[in-house]
Amino acid sequence: MGVTYKPGVADVRESPALAIIDMLAAEGAHVSYTDPHVEMLHTPAADPLFHLPQPAEEQWDLVVVHTIHPGQDYGWLSGQPAVLDTTYRLAEVAGRHIL
Protein backbone atom coordinates (compact mmCIF):
# COMPACT_ATOMS: atom_id res chain seq x y z
CA MET A 1 0.00 0.00 0.00
CA GLY A 2 1.52 3.28 -1.14
CA VAL A 3 4.45 3.08 -3.55
CA THR A 4 5.58 6.70 -3.78
CA TYR A 5 8.74 8.06 -2.25
CA LYS A 6 6.82 10.26 0.21
CA PRO A 7 3.18 11.01 1.10
CA GLY A 8 1.05 13.16 -1.14
CA VAL A 9 3.21 13.03 -4.27
CA ALA A 10 3.30 10.92 -7.44
CA ASP A 11 7.08 10.44 -7.46
CA VAL A 12 8.35 6.83 -7.32
CA ARG A 13 11.99 7.68 -8.08
CA GLU A 14 14.21 6.10 -5.43
CA SER A 15 11.17 4.67 -3.65
CA PRO A 16 12.08 1.61 -1.56
CA ALA A 17 8.69 0.17 -2.54
CA LEU A 18 10.13 -0.76 -5.95
CA ALA A 19 12.81 -2.98 -4.40
CA ILE A 20 10.24 -4.53 -2.05
CA ILE A 21 7.97 -5.37 -4.98
CA ASP A 22 10.85 -6.89 -6.93
CA MET A 23 12.03 -9.00 -4.00
CA LEU A 24 8.54 -10.34 -3.37
CA ALA A 25 7.98 -11.06 -7.09
CA ALA A 26 11.37 -12.81 -7.33
CA GLU A 27 10.26 -15.14 -4.52
CA GLY A 28 7.09 -16.03 -6.42
CA ALA A 29 4.62 -13.76 -4.63
CA HIS A 30 1.66 -12.37 -6.55
CA VAL A 31 2.13 -8.63 -5.97
CA SER A 32 -0.46 -5.89 -6.34
CA TYR A 33 -0.51 -2.33 -5.06
CA THR A 34 -2.83 0.51 -4.24
CA ASP A 35 -1.72 4.12 -4.47
CA PRO A 36 -4.03 6.87 -5.75
CA HIS A 37 -1.03 8.86 -7.01
CA VAL A 38 0.40 6.12 -9.29
CA GLU A 39 -1.84 4.50 -11.91
CA MET A 40 0.81 2.19 -13.40
CA LEU A 41 4.15 0.99 -12.11
CA HIS A 42 7.15 -0.58 -13.83
CA THR A 43 9.88 -2.38 -11.90
CA PRO A 44 12.82 -4.40 -13.21
CA ALA A 45 11.55 -7.79 -11.95
CA ALA A 46 7.76 -7.48 -11.99
CA ASP A 47 5.35 -7.24 -14.90
CA PRO A 48 3.68 -3.84 -15.25
CA LEU A 49 1.38 -3.33 -12.28
CA PHE A 50 -1.76 -1.22 -12.09
CA HIS A 51 -3.22 0.64 -9.10
CA LEU A 52 -6.09 -1.24 -7.43
CA PRO A 53 -8.57 1.50 -6.51
CA GLN A 54 -10.69 -0.73 -4.22
CA PRO A 55 -8.26 -2.80 -2.12
CA ALA A 56 -10.93 -3.43 0.53
CA GLU A 57 -12.75 -5.69 -1.93
CA GLU A 58 -9.87 -8.18 -1.84
CA GLN A 59 -8.57 -10.51 0.86
CA TRP A 60 -4.79 -10.28 1.15
CA ASP A 61 -2.33 -12.68 2.78
CA LEU A 62 -0.14 -9.71 3.67
CA VAL A 63 -0.46 -5.95 3.25
CA VAL A 64 2.84 -4.05 3.33
CA VAL A 65 2.19 -0.42 4.26
CA HIS A 66 4.92 1.65 2.63
CA THR A 67 3.48 5.17 2.21
CA ILE A 68 0.44 6.65 3.95
CA HIS A 69 -1.19 9.36 1.84
CA PRO A 70 -3.30 12.06 3.51
CA GLY A 71 -7.05 11.85 3.07
CA GLN A 72 -7.18 8.11 2.39
CA ASP A 73 -9.38 5.65 4.31
CA TYR A 74 -7.26 2.91 5.83
CA GLY A 75 -10.02 1.30 7.89
CA TRP A 76 -10.02 -1.71 5.53
CA LEU A 77 -6.63 -2.77 6.92
CA SER A 78 -8.22 -4.01 10.16
CA GLY A 79 -9.95 -6.76 8.18
CA GLN A 80 -6.66 -8.15 6.86
CA PRO A 81 -4.89 -11.08 8.54
CA ALA A 82 -1.41 -9.50 8.48
CA VAL A 83 -0.34 -5.88 8.02
CA LEU A 84 3.36 -5.01 7.94
CA ASP A 85 3.46 -1.35 8.97
CA THR A 86 6.77 0.11 7.82
CA THR A 87 5.54 3.61 8.75
CA TYR A 88 4.96 2.95 12.47
CA ARG A 89 1.75 5.01 12.24
CA LEU A 90 -1.02 2.42 12.33
CA ALA A 91 -1.08 1.27 15.95
CA GLU A 92 -4.87 0.85 15.88
CA VAL A 93 -4.85 -1.72 13.05
CA ALA A 94 -5.58 -5.30 14.12
CA GLY A 95 -3.06 -7.77 12.73
CA ARG A 96 -0.37 -5.07 12.58
CA HIS A 97 3.29 -6.03 12.66
CA ILE A 98 6.28 -3.70 12.60
CA LEU A 99 9.93 -4.21 11.72
C-alpha positions as CSV (number, residue, x, y, z in Angstrom):
1,M,0.0,0.0,0.0
2,G,1.5,3.3,-1.1
3,V,4.5,3.1,-3.6
4,T,5.6,6.7,-3.8
5,Y,8.7,8.1,-2.2
6,K,6.8,10.3,0.2
7,P,3.2,11.0,1.1
8,G,1.0,13.2,-1.1
9,V,3.2,13.0,-4.3
10,A,3.3,10.9,-7.4
11,D,7.1,10.4,-7.5
12,V,8.4,6.8,-7.3
13,R,12.0,7.7,-8.1
14,E,14.2,6.1,-5.4
15,S,11.2,4.7,-3.6
16,P,12.1,1.6,-1.6
17,A,8.7,0.2,-2.5
18,L,10.1,-0.8,-5.9
19,A,12.8,-3.0,-4.4
20,I,10.2,-4.5,-2.0
21,I,8.0,-5.4,-5.0
22,D,10.8,-6.9,-6.9
23,M,12.0,-9.0,-4.0
24,L,8.5,-10.3,-3.4
25,A,8.0,-11.1,-7.1
26,A,11.4,-12.8,-7.3
27,E,10.3,-15.1,-4.5
28,G,7.1,-16.0,-6.4
29,A,4.6,-13.8,-4.6
30,H,1.7,-12.4,-6.5
31,V,2.1,-8.6,-6.0
32,S,-0.5,-5.9,-6.3
33,Y,-0.5,-2.3,-5.1
34,T,-2.8,0.5,-4.2
35,D,-1.7,4.1,-4.5
36,P,-4.0,6.9,-5.7
37,H,-1.0,8.9,-7.0
38,V,0.4,6.1,-9.3
39,E,-1.8,4.5,-11.9
40,M,0.8,2.2,-13.4
41,L,4.1,1.0,-12.1
42,H,7.2,-0.6,-13.8
43,T,9.9,-2.4,-11.9
44,P,12.8,-4.4,-13.2
45,A,11.6,-7.8,-12.0
46,A,7.8,-7.5,-12.0
47,D,5.4,-7.2,-14.9
48,P,3.7,-3.8,-15.3
49,L,1.4,-3.3,-12.3
50,F,-1.8,-1.2,-12.1
51,H,-3.2,0.6,-9.1
52,L,-6.1,-1.2,-7.4
53,P,-8.6,1.5,-6.5
54,Q,-10.7,-0.7,-4.2
55,P,-8.3,-2.8,-2.1
56,A,-10.9,-3.4,0.5
57,E,-12.8,-5.7,-1.9
58,E,-9.9,-8.2,-1.8
59,Q,-8.6,-10.5,0.9
60,W,-4.8,-10.3,1.2
61,D,-2.3,-12.7,2.8
62,L,-0.1,-9.7,3.7
63,V,-0.5,-6.0,3.3
64,V,2.8,-4.1,3.3
65,V,2.2,-0.4,4.3
66,H,4.9,1.6,2.6
67,T,3.5,5.2,2.2
68,I,0.4,6.6,4.0
69,H,-1.2,9.4,1.8
70,P,-3.3,12.1,3.5
71,G,-7.0,11.8,3.1
72,Q,-7.2,8.1,2.4
73,D,-9.4,5.7,4.3
74,Y,-7.3,2.9,5.8
75,G,-10.0,1.3,7.9
76,W,-10.0,-1.7,5.5
77,L,-6.6,-2.8,6.9
78,S,-8.2,-4.0,10.2
79,G,-10.0,-6.8,8.2
80,Q,-6.7,-8.1,6.9
81,P,-4.9,-11.1,8.5
82,A,-1.4,-9.5,8.5
83,V,-0.3,-5.9,8.0
84,L,3.4,-5.0,7.9
85,D,3.5,-1.3,9.0
86,T,6.8,0.1,7.8
87,T,5.5,3.6,8.7
88,Y,5.0,2.9,12.5
89,R,1.8,5.0,12.2
90,L,-1.0,2.4,12.3
91,A,-1.1,1.3,16.0
92,E,-4.9,0.9,15.9
93,V,-4.9,-1.7,13.0
94,A,-5.6,-5.3,14.1
95,G,-3.1,-7.8,12.7
96,R,-0.4,-5.1,12.6
97,H,3.3,-6.0,12.7
98,I,6.3,-3.7,12.6
99,L,9.9,-4.2,11.7
